[in-house]
Structure formats: structure tokens, C-alpha cells
Amino acid sequence: MLSGFSLGVVVFVVVFIGSFLQRVSGMGLGLVAGPVLSLILGPVEGILVVNVLAVINAVFATISVRNLIEWQKFWLISPILVFGILPGAWLVRTLEPGLMQALVGMILLLALSFVSFGSQCLPTVSGRWPAAFSGLIAGFTSALAGVAGPAITVYAQASKWEQRSFAATLQPIFFVSGLISIVAKVGFIGFTPITTTSPVVWIGGVCAMIVGIFLGVKAEASIPRTKARTLAVALAMAGGATALVRGILALIS
């Protein structure tokens, strides 16, 4: 595990990239930071740190895009998140670290592969149940891997949800999924992972988030959302593959 200055630099870089891309494209913090922090801090502590940072980031993002949020869709999806988060948080408590690491990587790779390559095969959907199902899957992946965006992105593609409204509505959904994930994990495993996390992680993460959001606002008009999201997905898939391999090696060693 990294320590001191090196740890702070790595956390700053990955959280900055994730926050910047999320401000530009609608998602990115969990995708980029989740697999990296799970590698350097461990799958339980790393994803819990991502959940905390995601909540803080979502507050700022929600305020800045509040006029674009489709609150009806938010209320369809958000209450269902808890039904996916609770079993996910229970698994975090029960799984051994190597298996948890591999599961984080596998979830990321499967979800992002479907988002990237499966959209053309999706049927057009409408109504409450597809939205609710996306919330269920998003809650589960938020608790386990720190990412709620891919599941809702699949729903957005299938329901032809307008991009700007979708990206804006993701922000309060991220707030709810992150907050419930934190509460559920504290209930299952206690405050230990948070209280033992190095202050360097929190300082580096929060500072990086502020800088990432600020620069993202400045760059938003000049960077296409699709390119920013493609970069976030590519970085997340690389991190997910690394986490999967490391978890498998830990299981067989």
C-alpha cells in the first residue's frame, strides 16, 4: 500500500480526473476512482471512500444543474436504490478481500461493456418498471463497486432519455445512492474503514474534487459530452481489469 505523499498524489489525480469528467459528461468519479482506490486501499475501504466522495461531489453537481433535473425520473429510480444497496452492503461484509476485489472488477467490466457495446441491442422501454429495475441494479453496483451510473445509463439508452436531462438527473441519484451505501455499510461493518482511513486520502480527495469541478465548469462548453464519457469508460475498464486480475491472483495465491 502507498503511504504519505505518494498516496496523496494518487488519490488527488484519480479523484480530479473523475470529478472533472463527471462535471463534463454526467458521470466519472466512481468509474475512475472506484477501481483505483479499491486497489490501493482495499476493496472495502476504497469503495467506501468513493461513496463518501460521491455524496460530496453530487451535492455540488446537483446545485449547478438543478434546472435541468427531471425530478419525476429521480423519484421513480431513487427509492428503489435501497433494495439493491442492502444486499450489496451485506456482501461487502461477508466476502473475503480477494473475492471482493475480483467482484468489483467484474461488475465494472460487465456493466461498462454493456453500456459501450450493447446499446444497439436494447429494446425501447417506457413506464415505471424499467426505471425501477435500473435503480435496483444501480443500488447493488453502488454498494459493491462504487458505481451507480452504468445501470441507469442502460435505462437511459433504452428509454431514449434526453442526454442533458439524464446527465443532470444522475447527480441527485448519485447523492442518494452514495448516502444510502454509506449508512448501510456502517450498519453492517461499522465506522472502522472510515475512521482508519489516512487524512491524506480525505484531504487529497476533497481538494481534487474542488479543482476538478471548477475546471470542469470552465471546460464544459468546449468538450463534447460523448468524448468525456468515452474517456471515463475507457479509464474505468482499465481499472476494472486490473482489479479483476489482482483479485483472482489473491484468490489463487
C-alpha positions in Angstrom: 0.0 0.0 0.0 1.2 3.5 -0.8 1.8 5.9 2.1 2.3 9.6 2.7 3.0 11.9 -0.2 2.6 9.1 -2.9 -0.8 8.1 -1.6 -2.0 11.7 -1.6 -0.8 12.2 -5.2 -2.5 9.1 -6.5 -5.8 10.0 -4.7 -5.6 13.6 -6.0 -5.0 12.5 -9.6 -7.8 9.9 -9.8 -10.4 12.0 -8.0 -9.5 15.0 -10.0 -9.9 13.1 -13.3 -13.2 11.5 -12.1 -14.7 14.8 -10.8 -13.7 16.7 -14.0 -15.2 14.0 -16.3 -18.3 13.8 -14.2 -18.9 17.6 -14.4 -18.5 17.5 -18.2 -20.3 14.2 -19.0 -22.5 13.4 -16.1 -20.5 10.5 -14.6 -16.9 9.6 -14.0 -16.0 9.9 -10.3 -17.0 6.4 -9.3 -15.9 4.9 -12.6 -12.4 6.3 -12.4 -11.7 6.4 -8.7 -13.5 3.2 -7.7 -11.2 0.6 -9.1 -8.0 2.6 -8.3 -8.9 3.3 -4.7 -10.1 -0.3 -4.2 -6.6 -1.4 -5.4 -4.6 0.9 -3.1 -6.8 1.0 -0.1 -8.5 -2.4 -0.3 -12.0 -3.1 -1.7 -14.0 -2.3 1.4 -12.2 0.9 2.5 -11.6 2.1 -1.1 -15.2 1.8 -2.2 -16.5 3.3 1.0 -14.2 6.3 0.4 -15.6 6.6 -3.1 -19.2 6.5 -1.7 -18.3 9.4 0.7 -16.6 11.5 -2.1 -19.5 10.7 -4.5 -22.0 12.2 -2.0 -20.0 15.4 -1.6 -19.5 15.7 -5.3 -23.1 15.1 -6.1 -24.2 18.0 -3.8 -22.2 20.5 -5.7 -23.2 19.0 -9.1 -26.9 18.9 -8.2 -26.9 22.6 -7.3 -25.2 23.5 -10.5 -27.6 21.6 -12.8 -30.8 21.8 -10.8 -32.7 23.5 -13.6 -32.2 20.5 -15.9 -33.1 17.7 -13.5 -36.1 15.6 -14.4 -37.5 15.1 -10.9 -40.2 12.7 -12.0 -37.5 10.2 -13.2 -35.5 10.9 -10.0 -38.4 9.8 -7.8 -39.0 6.7 -10.0 -35.4 5.5 -9.5 -34.1 6.7 -6.2 -36.5 5.0 -3.7 -35.6 1.6 -5.3 -31.9 2.1 -4.8 -32.1 0.8 -1.2 -33.3 -2.6 -2.3 -30.1 -3.1 -4.3 -27.8 -1.4 -1.8 -28.8 -3.6 1.3 -27.7 -7.0 -0.2 -24.7 -5.3 -1.8 -23.6 -3.9 1.6 -24.2 -7.3 3.2 -21.9 -8.9 0.6 -19.2 -6.4 1.4 -19.2 -7.6 5.0 -19.2 -11.3 4.2 -16.8 -11.7 1.2 -13.1 -12.1 1.6 -10.9 -9.3 0.2 -9.6 -11.2 -2.8 -13.1 -12.2 -3.9 -14.4 -8.7 -3.3 -11.6 -7.2 -5.4 -12.4 -9.6 -8.2 -16.1 -8.9 -8.0 -15.5 -5.1 -8.1 -13.5 -5.6 -11.3 -16.0 -8.0 -12.9 -19.0 -5.7 -12.2 -17.3 -2.7 -13.7 -16.2 -4.7 -16.8 -19.6 -6.2 -17.4 -21.6 -3.0 -16.8 -19.3 -0.9 -19.0 -19.2 -3.5 -21.8 -22.9 -3.5 -21.9 -23.1 0.3 -21.9 -20.5 0.5 -24.6 -21.4 -2.3 -26.9 -24.9 -3.4 -26.0 -26.9 -0.3 -26.6 -27.8 -1.2 -30.2 -29.5 -4.4 -29.0 -31.7 -2.7 -26.4 -35.4 -2.6 -27.0 -37.2 0.7 -26.5 -38.8 0.8 -23.0 -41.1 3.1 -21.1 -43.0 3.2 -17.9 -42.2 2.7 -14.2 -40.8 -0.8 -14.1 -37.7 -0.4 -16.3 -36.8 2.7 -14.3 -37.3 0.9 -11.0 -35.2 -2.1 -12.2 -32.4 0.2 -13.2 -32.5 1.7 -9.7 -32.3 -1.8 -8.2 -29.2 -2.7 -10.2 -27.6 0.7 -9.7 -28.0 0.4 -5.9 -26.3 -3.0 -5.9 -23.4 -1.8 -8.0 -23.1 1.3 -5.9 -22.6 -0.7 -2.7 -20.2 -3.2 -4.2 -18.2 -1.2 -6.7 -19.0 2.5 -6.0 -20.7 3.0 -9.4 -24.4 3.6 -10.0 -24.2 5.2 -13.4 -23.8 2.3 -15.8 -27.2 0.6 -14.9 -29.1 3.9 -15.2 -27.2 4.7 -18.5 -28.6 1.4 -20.0 -32.1 2.5 -19.0 -31.5 6.0 -20.4 -30.4 4.5 -23.7 -33.4 2.2 -23.9 -35.9 4.9 -22.9 -34.4 7.5 -25.2 -33.8 9.8 -22.3 -32.5 13.2 -23.5 -28.8 13.4 -22.7 -28.6 16.8 -20.8 -31.6 15.9 -18.6 -30.3 12.4 -18.0 -26.8 13.7 -17.0 -28.3 16.3 -14.7 -30.7 13.8 -13.0 -27.9 11.4 -12.4 -26.4 13.8 -9.9 -29.1 13.7 -7.1 -29.4 9.9 -7.8 -25.6 9.6 -7.1 -26.2 11.6 -3.9 -28.9 9.2 -2.7 -27.1 6.0 -3.8 -23.8 7.1 -2.1 -25.6 8.2 1.1 -27.6 5.0 1.5 -24.5 2.9 0.7 -22.6 4.6 3.5 -25.4 4.2 6.0 -25.9 0.5 5.0 -22.2 -0.3 5.2 -21.8 1.4 8.6 -24.7 -0.7 9.8 -23.1 -3.9 8.6 -19.4 -3.3 9.2 -19.3 -0.2 11.5 -17.3 3.0 11.1 -13.9 1.3 11.2 -13.0 1.8 7.5 -13.8 5.5 7.6 -12.0 6.2 10.9 -8.9 4.3 10.0 -8.5 6.0 6.5 -5.5 8.3 6.3 -6.3 12.0 6.5 -4.2 12.3 3.3 -6.9 10.4 1.4 -9.6 12.8 2.6 -7.6 16.0 2.1 -6.3 14.9 -1.4 -9.8 13.7 -2.4 -11.7 16.8 -1.4 -9.1 19.2 -2.8 -9.0 17.2 -6.1 -12.8 17.3 -6.3 -13.0 21.1 -5.9 -10.4 21.6 -8.6 -12.0 19.0 -10.9 -15.4 20.6 -10.6 -14.1 24.1 -11.1 -12.1 23.2 -14.2 -15.0 21.0 -15.4 -17.3 24.0 -15.3 -14.8 26.1 -17.3 -14.3 23.3 -19.9 -17.8 22.0 -20.2 -18.7 24.1 -23.2 -15.7 23.1 -25.2 -15.5 19.3 -24.6 -18.2 17.1 -26.1 -20.0 15.0 -23.5 -19.6 11.9 -25.6 -15.8 12.2 -25.7 -15.6 12.8 -22.0 -17.8 9.8 -21.2 -15.8 7.6 -23.6 -12.6 8.6 -21.8 -14.2 7.9 -18.4 -15.4 4.5 -19.6 -12.0 3.6 -21.0 -10.2 4.5 -17.8 -12.8 2.6 -15.7 -12.4 -0.5 -17.9 -8.6 -0.5 -17.4 -9.0 -0.1 -13.7 -11.7 -2.8 -13.6 -9.5 -5.2 -15.5 -6.6 -4.6 -13.1 -8.9 -5.1 -10.1 -10.2 -8.3 -11.5 -6.8 -9.7 -12.2 -5.4 -8.7 -8.8 -8.5 -10.3 -7.1 -8.1 -13.5 -8.9 -4.3 -13.7 -8.1 -5.2 -13.1 -4.4 -7.7 -16.0 -4.5 -5.3 -18.5 -6.1 -2.1 -17.5 -4.2 
